[in-house]
Amino acid sequence: MRCHWHRSFTHTFFPNYNKKKALQLFSQALKELGISRRNFPVIELIFHEQGIREYTATCLQQQLQECFGITCSLKPISFDYNFDKVTKGDFTISLIHWYTWIDDPVYTLNAFKFPKEKINLAKWGHREFERMLDCSDEAPNPFQRFSY
């Protein structure tokens, strides 16, 4: 199945992707992790069993296989079980539909500012990201604020 924006189009979801660069970065990551493509584990992708998530999961599975040769198993589960696994960090890849309460990009980005934020389910953090959000918070001009 080829993933498209809409049935009538033949564009892929990411038409401008740079496969050569992606493969270069993937090879670099494998080297840093000390693993090879041959012993790369099967990735389990969990997702809520209803709605468009199954289609999205299938497209992601296809793209991981085509670009990197990564085998990805799909596991549709209930929303409660998915959310429980994600909040405990018991997942490799998970699809969750999330939206912000306030229509402000900086508000949304602040939710992921620190790894200890409850909404930051990946527990990701980066000092430069934090610094840029701090600069944005201090900017009095809204146009300048959004430039960071």
PEBELGI-V955305 format. One record per residue. N is the residue number from 1. RES is the residue in one small letter. PSI is psi in whole degrees, -180 to 180 (999 if undefined). OMEGA is omega in degrees with one decimal (999 if undefined). BURIAL is 1 if it has 9 or more other ideal C-beta (glycine too) atoms within 8 Angstrom, else 0. Layout:
n->[N	N]
res->[RES	RES]
psi->[PSI	PSI]
omega->[OMEGA	OMEGA]
burial->[BURIAL	BURIAL]
//
This chain:
n->[1	2	3	4	5	6	7	8	9	10	11	12	13	14	15	16	17	18	19	20	21	22	23	24	25	26	27	28	29	30	31	32	33	34	35	36	37	38	39	40	41	42	43	44	45	46	47	48	49	50	51	52	53	54	55	56	57	58	59	60	61	62	63	64	65	66	67	68	69	70	71	72	73	74	75	76	77	78	79	80	81	82	83	84	85	86	87	88	89	90	91	92	93	94	95	96	97	98	99	100	101	102	103	104	105	106	107	108	109	110	111	112	113	114	115	116	117	118	119	120	121	122	123	124	125	126	127	128	129	130	131	132	133	134	135	136	137	138	139	140	141	142	143	144	145	146	147	148]
res->[m	r	c	h	w	h	r	s	f	t	h	t	f	f	p	n	y	n	k	k	k	a	l	q	l	f	s	q	a	l	k	e	l	g	i	s	r	r	n	f	p	v	i	e	l	i	f	h	e	q	g	i	r	e	y	t	a	t	c	l	q	q	q	l	q	e	c	f	g	i	t	c	s	l	k	p	i	s	f	d	y	n	f	d	k	v	t	k	g	d	f	t	i	s	l	i	h	w	y	t	w	i	d	d	p	v	y	t	l	n	a	f	k	f	p	k	e	k	i	n	l	a	k	w	g	h	r	e	f	e	r	m	l	d	c	s	d	e	a	p	n	p	f	q	r	f	s	y]
psi->[129	134	130	158	-43	152	-33	-10	158	12	146	167	-34	75	-22	18	154	93	-39	-45	-40	-44	-36	-47	-36	-44	-40	-42	-43	-43	-45	-35	-13	32	163	171	-35	-38	20	130	159	134	132	124	114	148	156	132	2	159	-158	-7	-33	-42	-45	-44	-42	-41	-43	-43	-46	-44	-39	-39	-48	-41	-47	-10	23	129	131	122	140	135	95	129	170	156	-46	-44	-41	-50	-40	-47	-42	-44	-24	-6	17	65	159	-56	137	142	124	134	123	142	157	155	-26	133	71	114	-37	-37	-46	-46	-36	-26	-23	18	-41	143	-25	-5	135	-34	-17	78	-28	-13	32	147	154	128	-38	-39	-46	-44	-43	-38	-38	-43	-41	-41	-31	-12	121	-29	122	-32	-40	-39	-43	-8	-17	999]
omega->[176.5	-177.7	-176.4	174.3	-177.5	-176.8	-175.4	-179.5	176.1	179.7	172.7	-179.3	-177.4	-173.4	-176.0	-177.7	-178.9	-175.4	-179.9	179.0	178.8	179.5	176.9	-179.8	177.4	177.9	177.9	179.0	178.5	179.2	179.3	-179.9	179.7	177.6	179.2	176.6	-178.4	-178.1	176.4	-175.6	172.0	-179.9	175.3	178.6	178.8	-179.6	177.1	-169.9	-178.6	174.1	-174.4	-176.2	178.8	177.6	178.9	179.3	179.2	177.5	179.4	177.5	-179.8	-177.9	177.1	179.3	-176.6	-175.5	-171.4	-175.6	-179.2	174.7	-176.7	176.3	-179.2	-179.4	175.3	-179.4	179.7	-179.7	-177.8	-179.8	177.8	-178.2	178.8	179.8	-177.8	-179.2	176.9	-178.3	-176.7	-179.2	172.9	173.5	178.2	173.8	177.6	175.8	-178.4	174.6	-175.4	177.6	-176.6	-178.2	-179.7	-177.1	-178.4	175.1	-179.4	-179.8	178.7	177.7	-177.7	-174.9	-176.3	180.0	-176.9	176.8	-177.4	-177.9	178.8	-172.8	178.6	-177.7	-179.5	175.2	179.4	-175.2	-180.0	176.1	178.2	-179.1	-179.2	176.7	176.4	177.8	179.6	179.7	-176.5	-177.1	-178.8	-178.6	-177.8	178.6	176.5	-178.5	-177.1	-178.1	-179.1	999]
burial->[0	0	1	1	0	0	0	0	0	0	0	0	1	0	0	0	0	0	0	0	0	1	1	0	0	1	0	0	0	1	0	0	0	0	0	0	0	0	0	1	0	0	1	1	1	1	1	1	0	0	0	0	1	1	0	1	1	1	1	1	1	1	1	1	1	0	1	1	0	0	0	1	0	1	0	1	1	0	0	0	0	1	1	0	1	1	0	0	0	0	1	0	1	1	1	1	0	0	0	1	0	0	0	0	0	1	1	1	1	0	1	1	1	0	0	0	1	0	0	1	0	0	0	0	1	0	0	0	1	1	0	1	1	0	1	1	0	0	1	0	0	0	0	0	1	1	0	0]
//
